Amino acid sequence: MVTSVIRSWLTYAKLFFEQLPFPFSFELLHSAIGRLYDFTLGNARKTPVFMIKGLVKNTSCALTAAFVGSEESANHFARVAYSSVECIHFLGKMLCHHDAPLPLPEAEIIVEHSAWYSSSRARKRAEKRSCFVLPIVDFSLSLNQSLASIVRNASRRRRRDLRKLKALDYSYTVCRNCLEDFDLFYRTMYLPFTKQRYKRAALFRSYIESKARFQRNGGILFVEKEGARTAGILFQIRGKTMYALSLGICNGNNSFQKSLAGTAALFYLILWAKKKGLATLNYGATLPFFSDGVFVYKKEWGMSISTRAHYGFWTLKINTLSKGTIFFLKENPFIMSEKGKMRAVVLLDDESTKIDPRRLASEFMLPQLDSPVILAYSSRSMNTEGLEGFQELTHVSTENLTKPLSDFCQLLLKPDSHVSILDYKQ
């Protein structure tokens, strides 16, 4: 109960400090809160632990994962990593001392969600336990470029959708201060759509917080067709940045989503923000998995990524090397945090080396990321000559890698296996 009250207080403190009229470093506040949390509740808190069993996405290979965090976060991870889930079993609550490994030998991987008030010390402790630190990534779009440039930098799929919008006869209105409009959006668009789309993985922004953001220089852009409101986006303006907070579709109706009502809402928000002279559109944070549909959607708009300490982070521990582990990593490339930088971690196998290296570069060489770590894993000596543009660094030496990567490579290295670490050179 006490922990729940403190978490609520921290969330509203965050909302308050965001609205201060003078410059304020929330990073410093986060650091102070994280250290206070460490010394008070950090080592005493009990965290829910779930065992997830199912088939890895795009494969028929089974994987058993332990997840440390809320039930919603466990379902969210299962939604991203699994094609079908056999069960998500609640094991109970455990004291999660970050200096000691969790006693979960059955799990092939261990994933933990650390909330935004976790300190940077928790990250360092996780790395010492050979855990990959996965930052929550933020997507934003520069509005200083022309609309033509924004469309040109979007993926082929998004450009095709924008061409279709012209024939759909949508329009939009922006509402800034009417609470009836807010209630309409929250209760008939946002809640039904989020519940329908994410089901048990749904994480809802509370009514009180959403209303507070709406009233503090916020608003809602509604998409209309023939006078009927089909979709909407709750936004807030802070400085020269537009924050897109929540998307909603009328009654969660999937037919509206298929008719590009959600795409229309984002596109019209970009248009309106440019008319207002804003510099940036922030489209929110997401998990750092390249296989996550939300990640892919935002990336296809040509948005750039960043991370902040107060977003929290996830950790990934490879507990045992198995077929399930290999397929999980192959199907779910991710971004890891390494000495203040972000890098993509990609696992290739015998089949993956047939991929065009230019495709690999375009997919994982984002401007905000350092060069990706490409791990070419094979049960036999692998010929990497076909990967033009990639330079083989070493077959065995891992001394220049961080501890999580080094330990994982040593786990991969067996008498009957071969590992190459590749570095892309532009």
Buried (B, 14 or more C-beta within 10 A) or exposed (E): EEEEEBBEEBBEBBBEEBEEEEEEEBEEBBBEBBBBBBEEBBEEBEBBBBBBBBBBBEBEBBBBBBBBBBBBBBBBBBBBBBEEBEEBEEEEEBEBEBEEBBEBEEBBBBBBBBBBBBBBBBBEBBBEBBBBBBBBBBBBBBBEEEEEEBBEBBBEEBBEBBEEBEEEEBEBBBBEEEEEBBEBBBEBBBBBBBEBBBEBBBEBBEBEBBBBBBBEEBBBBBBBBEEEBBBBBBBBBBEEBBBBBBBBBBBBBEEBBEBBBBBBBBBBBBBBBBEEEBBBBBBBBBBBBBBBEBBBBBBBBBBBBBBBBBBBBBBBBBBEBBEBBBBBBBBBBBBBBBEEEBBBBBBBBEEBBEEEBEEBBEBBBBEEBEBBBBBBBBEEEBEBEEBEEBEBBBEEEBEEBBEBBBBBBBBBBEEEBBBBBBEBEE
